[in-house]
Amino acid sequence: MSEKQGNFTLLNGRVIMKHGIYNPTSDAVWLAAYAPNTSKTVLDVGIGTGGVSLCLMTHNPNANYTGIDISQEMLNACKENAELNNKQINLINANILDWSTTETFDLVITNPPYFNGTPANHHAHHGIDIAKWVKHSAARVKPSGHFCIISDAKTTDNIISALKSKNFGDIQIFPLFSNKNTAERVLIRAKQGVKTGSMIYSGTNMNNESILRSGLTIDMLLANISAQ
């Protein structure tokens, strides 16, 4: 991230964010890099201040984006960030766990509040039941659509179990490492209504500059590795 006059940037300046109640981390960039980038409609669950959607727009600028969040304060900040980047996001102030709708999307993305500890003061979700969150989010995916999530690696089994219960297959797992021998984060994407089994990639370091600064997607990264 770089800072200038109260703002900071992601993806080496491709996305501009205002400093505020919540500032997206590299998780937002990673999730956007792993999400399928050909979808026409996208739902960002727990959109917060908009980091994931705005990063995904650099890969898929022509989709229609919708964000849902329980915190109106977060949505207000998201609206400001979208305007700062000359982008449009349809914003919904609701709780995904009881959102009453029949609307579905080609792609649902989420960077859930899986963390525990001292709750933040912006009235957003905190320490949620990850399986319940995934089930409610995945229910908004169209047939043959995709679901994509980033989370703590410790939640992997709960996420996969929840996706299986919602008839998702082709589950692709991409671990992210820091300086430990075990994964710190995990990226998971899956397709609705297919029976294909799971795949685990070798993953990469969380500080991979080709993703965080150069703006490569993970599919591009994998293609480059295969070509070597």
C-alpha positions in Angstrom: 0.0 0.0 0.0 1.1 3.6 -0.6 -0.2 6.7 1.1 -0.9 10.2 -0.1 -2.9 13.1 1.4 -5.1 10.9 3.6 -5.6 8.3 0.9 -3.8 5.0 0.3 -3.6 2.8 -2.8 -3.9 -0.9 -3.6 -2.5 -2.6 -6.7 0.3 -0.1 -7.2 -2.2 2.8 -7.5 -4.9 1.1 -9.6 -7.3 1.4 -6.6 -7.5 4.5 -4.3 -9.0 4.2 -0.8 -9.7 6.8 1.9 -8.3 6.2 5.3 -11.2 5.5 7.6 -13.0 3.2 9.9 -11.7 0.1 8.1 -8.7 -0.1 5.7 -8.6 -3.2 3.5 -5.5 -5.4 3.8 -3.8 -7.5 1.2 -6.6 -10.1 1.7 -8.7 -7.9 -0.5 -6.2 -8.0 -3.3 -5.7 -11.7 -3.0 -9.4 -12.5 -3.1 -9.9 -10.3 -6.2 -7.0 -12.0 -7.9 -8.5 -15.5 -7.3 -12.1 -14.7 -8.2 -13.3 -15.6 -11.7 -13.1 -12.4 -13.8 -15.7 -13.1 -16.5 -18.9 -12.9 -14.4 -21.6 -10.4 -15.4 -23.1 -10.0 -11.9 -21.1 -10.0 -8.7 -22.2 -9.9 -5.0 -19.7 -8.9 -2.4 -20.8 -10.2 1.0 -19.6 -8.1 3.9 -18.3 -5.5 1.4 -17.0 -3.2 4.1 -15.4 -0.2 2.6 -15.2 -1.8 -0.9 -11.6 -3.0 -1.2 -12.4 -6.4 -2.7 -14.9 -5.2 -5.3 -12.8 -2.2 -6.4 -9.7 -4.5 -6.8 -11.9 -7.0 -8.8 -13.0 -4.2 -11.1 -9.4 -3.9 -12.3 -9.7 -7.5 -13.6 -13.4 -7.4 -14.6 -14.5 -3.8 -15.1 -17.8 -4.5 -17.0 -19.7 -6.5 -14.4 -22.5 -5.2 -12.3 -21.4 -5.1 -8.7 -23.6 -5.3 -5.6 -22.4 -5.1 -2.0 -24.2 -6.1 1.2 -23.1 -5.1 4.7 -24.8 -4.9 8.1 -23.0 -1.6 8.8 -24.4 1.5 7.3 -21.2 3.3 8.3 -19.2 0.9 6.3 -21.5 1.3 3.3 -21.2 5.1 3.5 -17.4 4.7 3.3 -17.7 2.2 0.5 -19.8 4.7 -1.5 -17.1 7.3 -1.0 -14.4 4.9 -2.2 -16.4 3.9 -5.2 -16.9 7.5 -6.2 -13.1 8.2 -5.6 -12.4 5.5 -8.3 -15.3 6.6 -10.6 -17.0 3.3 -10.1 -20.6 2.2 -9.3 -21.6 -0.4 -6.7 -25.2 -1.2 -5.7 -25.2 -1.1 -1.9 -27.6 -3.0 0.4 -27.8 -2.4 4.2 -28.7 -5.9 5.4 -27.5 -8.9 7.3 -26.5 -11.8 4.9 -27.6 -14.2 7.6 -31.3 -13.1 7.4 -31.4 -11.2 4.0 -34.8 -12.0 2.5 -34.3 -12.1 -1.3 -34.5 -14.5 -4.3 -31.9 -12.6 -6.2 -28.9 -14.6 -7.4 -25.5 -13.7 -9.0 -22.9 -15.2 -11.3 -20.3 -14.7 -8.7 -20.4 -14.3 -4.9 -17.2 -13.1 -3.2 -16.6 -12.7 0.5 -13.8 -11.8 2.9 -15.6 -12.7 6.1 -14.9 -11.4 9.6 -13.5 -14.8 10.7 -11.2 -13.1 13.3 -11.8 -13.2 17.1 -10.5 -10.9 19.8 -11.6 -7.3 20.6 -14.6 -6.3 18.4 -14.3 -3.3 16.2 -16.4 -0.2 16.9 -18.0 0.1 13.5 -20.9 -2.3 14.2 -19.9 -4.9 11.6 -20.0 -8.6 12.1 -17.3 -10.1 14.3 -16.2 -13.7 15.0 -19.1 -15.1 12.9 -20.0 -18.8 12.4 -18.0 -19.3 9.2 -20.1 -22.3 8.0 -23.3 -20.4 8.5 -21.9 -17.4 6.7 -20.7 -19.5 3.7 -24.1 -21.3 3.4 -26.1 -18.1 3.3 -23.6 -16.4 0.9 -23.4 -19.5 -1.4 -27.2 -19.6 -1.5 -27.0 -16.4 -3.6 -25.0 -18.1 -6.4 -26.8 -18.8 -9.7 -26.7 -22.4 -11.1 -23.2 -23.0 -12.6 -22.1 -19.8 -10.9 -19.1 -19.4 -8.6 -18.3 -18.7 -5.0 -15.0 -17.4 -3.9 -13.7 -16.7 -0.3 -10.5 -15.9 1.6 -10.2 -16.9 5.2 -7.9 -18.1 8.0 -6.5 -21.5 6.9 -7.9 -23.0 10.2 -11.4 -22.6 8.8 -10.8 -24.6 5.6 -12.7 -27.7 6.7 -15.8 -25.7 7.8 -15.9 -23.8 4.5 -15.6 -27.0 2.3 -18.2 -28.8 4.4 -20.6 -25.8 4.0 -20.0 -25.6 0.2 -20.6 -29.4 -0.2 -23.9 -29.0 1.7 -25.0 -26.4 -0.9 -24.2 -28.6 -3.9 -20.9 -27.0 -4.9 -18.1 -28.9 -6.6 -14.9 -28.2 -8.5 -13.5 -26.8 -5.2 -10.1 -25.2 -5.8 -7.9 -24.4 -2.8 -5.0 -22.0 -3.0 -3.0 -21.6 0.3 -1.1 -18.5 1.2 2.1 -18.7 3.3 4.0 -16.1 5.4 7.3 -17.2 6.9 5.8 -20.4 8.5 5.7 -23.9 7.1 1.9 -24.0 7.4 -0.6 -21.8 5.4 -1.8 -18.6 7.1 -4.7 -17.8 4.7 -6.6 -19.9 2.2 -8.4 -18.9 -0.9 -11.2 -21.2 -2.0 -13.4 -21.1 -5.1 -16.1 -23.5 -6.1 -18.8 -23.9 -8.8 -22.5 -24.4 -8.1 -24.2 -27.6 -9.2 -21.2 -29.6 -10.4 -19.8 -32.9 -9.1 -16.1 -32.4 -10.0 -13.8 -33.1 -7.0 -11.4 -30.8 -5.2 -8.0 -29.5 -6.1 -5.2 -28.1 -3.9 -2.6 -25.9 -5.4 0.9 -25.5 -4.0 0.1 -21.9 -3.2 2.5 -18.9 -2.8 3.9 -16.4 -0.3 1.5 -13.7 0.9 3.9 -11.0 -0.2 4.0 -12.1 -3.8 4.7 -8.8 -5.6 3.3 -10.0 -9.0 -0.1 -10.2 -7.4 0.0 -7.4 -4.9 1.6 -4.8 -7.1 1.8 -5.9 -10.7 -1.9 -6.9 -10.7 -1.6 -10.4 -12.0 -4.5 -12.8 -11.3 -3.7 -16.1 -9.7 -4.7 -17.9 -12.9 -2.1 -15.8 -14.7 0.4 -16.7 -12.1 -0.3 -20.4 -12.4 -0.1 -20.1 -16.2 3.3 -18.5 -16.0 4.6 -21.2 -13.7 3.3 -23.9 -16.0 5.0 -22.3 -19.0 8.4 -22.3 -17.3 
